[in-house]
Amino acid sequence: MKNIFILLFILTSTVQVFAQTNTYDIIDPSHVIIRKTGLAMTNNITYGSTVQDMVTAFGQYSSTSTEYWEMSDVNVNVYKYGTDATFTFENSKLRLIEIFTSNFYIGKVGHLVYIKPGENISTLQSSFPTSYANRINHHGAIVLRFGLSEAVIVVRYNPSTNIITKIEQSTGS
């Protein structure tokens, strides 16, 4: 009898794990690039890029600051490109991005797939069907996951208009 309960517990846990991973499209972080509108195709950065890589690709940032992340117990450097985008670096590596306008966007290496503020969220339906089908309408969000890690891209949109308003990315811990 005890073995049956243990077996049921394991099966239930396994189903929950698979259900969680099947609600998001899984993407490879090495295939994701951040680009600035109007620049050459070679002007992009990816996760793990340095501040120098960012400046080479996008030009000089407009402001910088240092923040303390209590959960990680580290100081991070935040670089802003006006009100268009914010790039946060921990230990000199890109850790977090926030894109607010169509002047910046996320693309996929070697593909014409991109995610850009100002676009309709339905443009992601064919490229990311699982995440699109499981979008969180009342919060206006679609989540794309990097494998089974904590790293995600959250595409925020206005549920009334379906227009993408912000793209957030975190590489997790």
Accessible surface in RSA format (square Angstrom, percent):
REM  Atomic radii and reference values for relative SASA: ProtOr
REM  Chains: A
REM  Algorithm: Lee & Richards
REM  Probe-radius: 1.40
REM  Slices: 20
REM RES _ NUM      All-atoms   Total-Side   Main-Chain    Non-polar    All polar
REM                ABS   REL    ABS   REL    ABS   REL    ABS   REL    ABS   REL
RES MET A   1   162.58  84.2 122.73  81.2  39.85  94.9 105.23  89.5  57.35  76.0
RES LYS A   2   157.58  76.9 150.77  92.5   6.81  16.2  96.87  87.2  60.71  64.7
RES ASN A   3   116.88  80.6 111.84 108.1   5.04  12.1  29.61  71.3  87.27  84.3
RES ILE A   4    99.16  56.4  98.31  73.2   0.85   2.0  99.12  71.4   0.04   0.1
RES PHE A   5   123.56  61.8 118.84  73.6   4.72  12.3 119.33  72.3   4.23  12.1
RES ILE A   6    83.65  47.6  81.56  60.8   2.09   5.0  83.64  60.2   0.01   0.0
RES LEU A   7   101.72  56.6 100.58  72.0   1.14   2.9 101.58  71.3   0.14   0.4
RES LEU A   8    96.68  53.8  96.41  69.0   0.27   0.7  96.63  67.9   0.05   0.1
RES PHE A   9   142.11  71.1 136.63  84.6   5.48  14.3 141.45  85.8   0.66   1.9
RES ILE A  10    92.85  52.8  91.27  68.0   1.58   3.8  92.68  66.7   0.17   0.4
RES LEU A  11    94.88  52.8  94.78  67.8   0.11   0.3  94.88  66.6   0.00   0.0
RES THR A  12    73.18  52.0  68.20  69.1   4.98  11.9  50.13  67.3  23.05  34.8
RES SER A  13    38.39  32.4  36.97  49.3   1.41   3.3  29.48  62.8   8.91  12.5
RES THR A  14    57.30  40.8  52.91  53.6   4.38  10.4  40.92  55.0  16.38  24.8
RES VAL A  15    99.76  65.6  97.80  88.5   1.96   4.7  99.39  86.4   0.37   1.0
RES GLN A  16   104.25  58.3 101.06  73.9   3.20   7.6  31.31  66.6  72.94  55.3
RES VAL A  17    82.70  54.4  82.41  74.6   0.29   0.7  82.63  71.8   0.07   0.2
RES PHE A  18   121.41  60.7 121.41  75.2   0.00   0.0 121.41  73.6   0.00   0.0
RES ALA A  19    53.08  48.8  43.66  67.4   9.42  21.4  51.82  73.0   1.26   3.3
RES GLN A  20   119.59  66.9 115.02  84.1   4.58  10.9  39.19  83.4  80.41  61.0
RES THR A  21    27.56  19.6  24.14  24.5   3.42   8.2  19.39  26.0   8.17  12.4
RES ASN A  22    96.48  66.5  84.67  81.8  11.82  28.5  25.29  60.9  71.19  68.8
RES THR A  23    47.24  33.6  46.83  47.5   0.41   1.0  42.78  57.5   4.46   6.7
RES TYR A  24    59.28  27.7  54.48  31.0   4.80  12.5  15.57  11.7  43.71  53.9
RES ASP A  25    22.40  15.7  18.87  18.8   3.53   8.3   7.79  18.3  14.61  14.6
RES ILE A  26    88.72  50.5  59.84  44.6  28.88  69.6  59.84  43.1  28.88  78.4
RES ILE A  27    21.15  12.0  14.14  10.5   7.01  16.9  19.66  14.2   1.48   4.0
RES ASP A  28    66.68  46.7  56.06  55.8  10.61  25.1  25.42  59.8  41.26  41.1
RES PRO A  29    52.06  37.9  51.31  46.8   0.76   2.8  51.69  42.7   0.37   2.3
RES SER A  30    77.01  65.1  54.71  73.0  22.29  51.4  52.32 111.4  24.68  34.6
RES HIS A  31    81.33  44.4  81.33  56.5   0.00   0.0  47.32  48.8  34.01  39.6
RES VAL A  32     7.66   5.0   7.66   6.9   0.00   0.0   7.66   6.7   0.00   0.0
RES ILE A  33    23.05  13.1  23.05  17.2   0.00   0.0  23.05  16.6   0.00   0.0
RES ILE A  34     0.00   0.0   0.00   0.0   0.00   0.0   0.00   0.0   0.00   0.0
RES ARG A  35    14.36   6.0  14.36   7.3   0.00   0.0   2.48   3.4  11.88   7.2
RES LYS A  36    54.74  26.7  54.62  33.5   0.12   0.3  21.50  19.4  33.24  35.4
RES THR A  37    63.58  45.2  47.18  47.8  16.40  39.1  49.21  66.1  14.38  21.7
RES GLY A  38    78.36  96.6   0.00   N/A  78.36  96.6  39.21 107.6  39.16  87.7
RES LEU A  39    65.69  36.6  52.07  37.3  13.62  34.2  54.91  38.6  10.78  29.0
RES ALA A  40    63.11  58.0  44.01  67.9  19.10  43.4  56.20  79.1   6.91  18.3
RES MET A  41   132.69  68.7 122.82  81.3   9.87  23.5 105.79  89.9  26.90  35.6
RES THR A  42   120.15  85.5  94.88  96.2  25.27  60.2  84.10 113.0  36.05  54.5
RES ASN A  43    39.57  27.3  37.79  36.5   1.78   4.3   2.27   5.5  37.30  36.1
RES ASN A  44    44.71  30.8  29.52  28.5  15.20  36.6   0.00   0.0  44.71  43.2
RES ILE A  45     4.34   2.5   0.56   0.4   3.78   9.1   4.34   3.1   0.00   0.0
RES THR A  46    46.30  32.9  46.27  46.9   0.03   0.1  45.72  61.4   0.58   0.9
RES TYR A  47    30.65  14.3  12.02   6.8  18.63  48.5  12.48   9.4  18.16  22.4
RES GLY A  48    33.64  41.5   0.00   N/A  33.64  41.5  24.43  67.0   9.21  20.6
RES SER A  49    11.55   9.8   6.76   9.0   4.80  11.0   4.27   9.1   7.28  10.2
RES THR A  50    42.28  30.1  42.28  42.9   0.00   0.0  38.94  52.3   3.33   5.0
RES VAL A  51    34.98  23.0  33.94  30.7   1.04   2.5  33.94  29.5   1.04   2.8
RES GLN A  52   119.91  67.1 116.29  85.0   3.62   8.6  57.49 122.4  62.42  47.3
RES ASP A  53    65.81  46.1  59.81  59.5   6.00  14.2  14.40  33.9  51.40  51.3
RES MET A  54     0.00   0.0   0.00   0.0   0.00   0.0   0.00   0.0   0.00   0.0
RES VAL A  55    35.83  23.6  32.14  29.1   3.69   8.9  32.14  27.9   3.69  10.0
RES THR A  56   101.01  71.8  75.20  76.2  25.81  61.5  72.82  97.8  28.19  42.6
RES ALA A  57     7.80   7.2   3.85   5.9   3.95   9.0   6.34   8.9   1.46   3.9
RES PHE A  58     9.73   4.9   0.00   0.0   9.73  25.3   2.06   1.2   7.67  22.0
RES GLY A  59    31.90  39.3   0.00   N/A  31.90  39.3  30.09  82.6   1.81   4.0
RES GLN A  60   126.59  70.8  99.88  73.0  26.71  63.6  56.93 121.2  69.66  52.8
RES TYR A  61    50.54  23.6  41.69  23.7   8.86  23.0  10.28   7.7  40.26  49.6
RES SER A  62    78.33  66.2  38.24  51.0  40.08  92.3  45.12  96.1  33.21  46.5
RES SER A  63    53.64  45.3  45.81  61.1   7.83  18.0  43.24  92.1  10.40  14.6
RES THR A  64    78.19  55.6  52.61  53.3  25.58  61.0  49.04  65.9  29.15  44.1
RES SER A  65    54.65  46.2  43.95  58.7  10.70  24.6  46.75  99.6   7.90  11.1
RES THR A  66    90.16  64.1  61.07  61.9  29.09  69.3  37.24  50.0  52.92  80.0
RES GLU A  67    82.33  47.3  76.38  57.8   5.95  14.2  29.34  56.7  52.99  43.3
RES TYR A  68   123.12  57.5  96.09  54.7  27.04  70.4  79.43  59.7  43.70  53.9
RES TRP A  69    55.20  22.2  51.84  25.1   3.36   7.9  44.45  23.7  10.75  17.4
RES GLU A  70   139.99  80.4 125.14  94.7  14.85  35.4  38.35  74.2 101.64  83.0
RES MET A  71   192.14  99.5 156.67 103.7  35.47  84.5 127.00 108.0  65.15  86.3
RES SER A  72    44.80  37.9  20.14  26.9  24.66  56.8  17.64  37.6  27.16  38.1
RES ASP A  73   102.39  71.7  86.40  86.0  15.99  37.8  25.42  59.8  76.97  76.8
RES VAL A  74    39.26  25.8  33.43  30.3   5.83  14.1  39.26  34.1   0.00   0.0
RES ASN A  75   100.46  69.3  79.58  76.9  20.88  50.3  15.64  37.6  84.82  82.0
RES VAL A  76     0.67   0.4   0.00   0.0   0.67   1.6   0.67   0.6   0.00   0.0
RES ASN A  77    61.89  42.7  61.89  59.8   0.00   0.0   2.19   5.3  59.70  57.7
RES VAL A  78     4.90   3.2   4.69   4.2   0.21   0.5   4.69   4.1   0.21   0.6
RES TYR A  79    23.50  11.0  23.50  13.4   0.00   0.0   2.20   1.6  21.30  26.3
RES LYS A  80    90.88  44.3  90.88  55.8   0.00   0.0  33.98  30.6  56.90  60.6
RES TYR A  81    13.06   6.1   9.11   5.2   3.95  10.3  13.01   9.8   0.04   0.1
RES GLY A  82    44.10  54.4   0.00   N/A  44.10  54.4  33.31  91.4  10.78  24.2
RES THR A  83   118.32  84.2 105.47 106.9  12.85  30.6  85.99 115.5  32.33  48.9
RES ASP A  84    30.59  21.4  30.59  30.4   0.00   0.0   0.20   0.5  30.39  30.3
RES ALA A  85     0.28   0.3   0.01   0.0   0.27   0.6   0.09   0.1   0.19   0.5
RES THR A  86    13.25   9.4  12.90  13.1   0.35   0.8   6.22   8.3   7.03  10.6
RES PHE A  87     0.04   0.0   0.04   0.0   0.00   0.0   0.04   0.0   0.00   0.0
RES THR A  88     3.94   2.8   3.94   4.0   0.00   0.0   0.27   0.4   3.67   5.5
RES PHE A  89     1.56   0.8   0.68   0.4   0.89   2.3   0.68   0.4   0.89   2.5
RES GLU A  90    26.18  15.0  21.87  16.5   4.31  10.3   6.52  12.6  19.66  16.1
RES ASN A  91   124.89  86.1  96.23  93.0  28.67  69.0  36.97  89.0  87.92  85.0
RES SER A  92    74.03  62.6  67.02  89.4   7.02  16.2  31.04  66.1  42.99  60.2
RES LYS A  93   104.11  50.8 103.87  63.7   0.24   0.6  67.48  60.7  36.63  39.0
RES LEU A  94     5.39   3.0   0.00   0.0   5.39  13.5   0.00   0.0   5.39  14.5
RES ARG A  95    35.96  15.1  35.87  18.3   0.08   0.2  14.28  19.5  21.67  13.1
RES LEU A  96    43.96  24.5  43.88  31.4   0.08   0.2  43.88  30.8   0.08   0.2
RES ILE A  97     0.03   0.0   0.03   0.0   0.00   0.0   0.03   0.0   0.00   0.0
RES GLU A  98    39.67  22.8  39.67  30.0   0.00   0.0   1.97   3.8  37.70  30.8
RES ILE A  99     0.00   0.0   0.00   0.0   0.00   0.0   0.00   0.0   0.00   0.0
RES PHE A 100    76.33  38.2  62.32  38.6  14.02  36.5  62.32  37.8  14.02  40.1
RES THR A 101    44.23  31.5  40.31  40.9   3.92   9.4  44.23  59.4   0.00   0.0
RES SER A 102    50.10  42.3  46.18  61.6   3.92   9.0  12.27  26.1  37.83  53.0
RES ASN A 103    66.00  45.5  65.91  63.7   0.09   0.2   5.53  13.3  60.47  58.5
RES PHE A 104     0.21   0.1   0.21   0.1   0.00   0.0   0.21   0.1   0.00   0.0
RES TYR A 105    29.56  13.8  29.56  16.8   0.00   0.0  11.88   8.9  17.68  21.8
RES ILE A 106     5.31   3.0   5.13   3.8   0.18   0.4   5.13   3.7   0.18   0.5
RES GLY A 107     7.04   8.7   0.00   N/A   7.04   8.7   5.96  16.4   1.08   2.4
RES LYS A 108    71.66  35.0  69.00  42.3   2.66   6.3  21.26  19.1  50.40  53.7
RES VAL A 109    69.56  45.8  62.94  57.0   6.63  16.0  64.02  55.6   5.54  15.0
RES GLY A 110    79.46  98.0   0.00   N/A  79.46  98.0  42.00 115.3  37.46  83.9
RES HIS A 111   106.11  58.0  85.09  59.1  21.02  53.8  63.28  65.2  42.83  49.8
RES LEU A 112   167.11  93.1 146.98 105.2  20.13  50.6 152.03 106.8  15.08  40.6
RES VAL A 113    39.67  26.1  33.05  29.9   6.62  16.0  37.94  33.0   1.73   4.7
RES TYR A 114    96.77  45.2  85.46  48.6  11.31  29.4  52.84  39.7  43.93  54.2
RES ILE A 115     4.92   2.8   3.95   2.9   0.97   2.3   4.92   3.5   0.00   0.0
RES LYS A 116    38.70  18.9  38.34  23.5   0.37   0.9   5.27   4.7  33.43  35.6
RES PRO A 117     5.00   3.6   3.53   3.2   1.46   5.3   3.86   3.2   1.14   7.1
RES GLY A 118    52.29  64.5   0.00   N/A  52.29  64.5  29.39  80.6  22.91  51.3
RES GLU A 119    52.57  30.2  49.77  37.7   2.80   6.7   5.61  10.8  46.96  38.3
RES ASN A 120    55.23  38.1  51.77  50.0   3.47   8.3  16.05  38.6  39.19  37.9
RES ILE A 121     1.75   1.0   1.75   1.3   0.00   0.0   1.75   1.3   0.00   0.0
RES SER A 122    53.92  45.6  44.72  59.7   9.20  21.2  25.53  54.4  28.39  39.8
RES THR A 123    72.89  51.8  49.98  50.7  22.91  54.6  56.29  75.6  16.59  25.1
RES LEU A 124     1.88   1.0   1.88   1.3   0.00   0.0   1.88   1.3   0.00   0.0
RES GLN A 125    93.92  52.5  92.99  68.0   0.93   2.2  18.54  39.5  75.38  57.2
RES SER A 126   102.69  86.8  72.14  96.3  30.55  70.4  56.29 119.9  46.40  65.0
RES SER A 127    46.79  39.5  18.14  24.2  28.66  66.0  12.13  25.8  34.67  48.6
RES PHE A 128    14.98   7.5  14.98   9.3   0.00   0.0  14.98   9.1   0.00   0.0
RES PRO A 129    73.33  53.4  68.63  62.6   4.70  17.1  69.47  57.4   3.87  24.0
RES THR A 130    47.09  33.5  42.02  42.6   5.07  12.1  17.41  23.4  29.67  44.9
RES SER A 131     2.41   2.0   0.00   0.0   2.41   5.6   1.39   3.0   1.02   1.4
RES TYR A 132    26.18  12.2  26.18  14.9   0.00   0.0  10.07   7.6  16.12  19.9
RES ALA A 133    77.23  71.0  44.96  69.4  32.28  73.4  50.65  71.3  26.58  70.4
RES ASN A 134    70.01  48.3  48.48  46.9  21.53  51.8  11.64  28.0  58.37  56.4
RES ARG A 135    71.55  30.0  53.82  27.4  17.73  42.2   2.74   3.7  68.82  41.7
RES ILE A 136    64.19  36.5  60.54  45.1   3.65   8.8  64.19  46.2   0.00   0.0
RES ASN A 137    76.49  52.7  73.37  70.9   3.12   7.5  27.93  67.2  48.55  46.9
RES HIS A 138   147.54  80.6 112.69  78.3  34.85  89.2  92.65  95.5  54.90  63.9
RES HIS A 139   121.15  66.2 100.69  70.0  20.46  52.3  64.90  66.9  56.24  65.4
RES GLY A 140     0.29   0.4   0.00   N/A   0.29   0.4   0.00   0.0   0.29   0.6
RES ALA A 141     3.27   3.0   3.27   5.0   0.00   0.0   3.27   4.6   0.00   0.0
RES ILE A 142     0.53   0.3   0.13   0.1   0.41   1.0   0.53   0.4   0.00   0.0
RES VAL A 143    20.47  13.5  17.20  15.6   3.27   7.9  17.20  14.9   3.27   8.9
RES LEU A 144     0.55   0.3   0.55   0.4   0.00   0.0   0.55   0.4   0.00   0.0
RES ARG A 145    50.58  21.2  50.58  25.8   0.00   0.0   5.58   7.6  45.01  27.3
RES PHE A 146     9.15   4.6   5.05   3.1   4.10  10.7   5.85   3.5   3.31   9.5
RES GLY A 147    27.11  33.4   0.00   N/A  27.11  33.4  25.78  70.7   1.33   3.0
RES LEU A 148   141.74  78.9 106.61  76.3  35.13  88.3 108.20  76.0  33.54  90.3
RES SER A 149    56.61  47.8  40.97  54.7  15.64  36.0  51.95 110.6   4.65   6.5
RES GLU A 150   125.31  71.9 110.17  83.3  15.14  36.0  47.39  91.7  77.92  63.6
RES ALA A 151     6.22   5.7   6.17   9.5   0.05   0.1   6.17   8.7   0.05   0.1
RES VAL A 152    27.51  18.1  27.45  24.9   0.06   0.1  27.45  23.9   0.06   0.2
RES ILE A 153     1.49   0.8   1.49   1.1   0.00   0.0   1.49   1.1   0.00   0.0
RES VAL A 154    22.93  15.1  22.93  20.8   0.00   0.0  22.93  19.9   0.00   0.0
RES VAL A 155     0.00   0.0   0.00   0.0   0.00   0.0   0.00   0.0   0.00   0.0
RES ARG A 156    88.10  37.0  88.10  44.9   0.00   0.0  25.58  35.0  62.52  37.9
RES TYR A 157     6.92   3.2   0.05   0.0   6.87  17.9   0.19   0.1   6.73   8.3
RES ASN A 158    57.83  39.9  52.94  51.2   4.89  11.8   9.31  22.4  48.52  46.9
RES PRO A 159    70.88  51.7  50.50  46.0  20.39  74.1  51.40  42.4  19.48 121.1
RES SER A 160   105.16  88.9  64.89  86.6  40.27  92.8  36.13  76.9  69.03  96.7
RES THR A 161    76.49  54.4  57.74  58.5  18.75  44.7  62.60  84.1  13.89  21.0
RES ASN A 162    60.41  41.7  60.41  58.4   0.00   0.0   0.41   1.0  60.00  58.0
RES ILE A 163    61.11  34.8  61.11  45.5   0.00   0.0  61.11  44.0   0.00   0.0
RES ILE A 164     2.65   1.5   0.47   0.4   2.18   5.2   0.47   0.3   2.18   5.9
RES THR A 165    68.64  48.8  55.61  56.4  13.02  31.0  50.65  68.0  17.98  27.2
RES LYS A 166    48.76  23.8  48.76  29.9   0.00   0.0  17.64  15.9  31.12  33.1
RES ILE A 167     0.00   0.0   0.00   0.0   0.00   0.0   0.00   0.0   0.00   0.0
RES GLU A 168    36.51  21.0  35.98  27.2   0.54   1.3   8.16  15.8  28.35  23.1
RES GLN A 169     1.55   0.9   0.00   0.0   1.55   3.7   1.55   3.3   0.00   0.0
RES SER A 170    38.36  32.4  37.76  50.4   0.60   1.4  21.43  45.6  16.93  23.7
RES THR A 171    42.96  30.6  29.28  29.7  13.67  32.6  24.29  32.6  18.67  28.2
RES GLY A 172    12.14  15.0   0.00   N/A  12.14  15.0   9.28  25.5   2.87   6.4
RES SER A 173   129.57 109.5  64.58  86.2  64.99 149.7  64.02 136.3  65.55  91.8
END  Absolute sums over single chains surface
CHAIN  1 A     9903.3       8195.9       1707.4       5906.1       3997.2
END  Absolute sums over all chains
TOTAL          9903.3       8195.9       1707.4       5906.1       3997.2
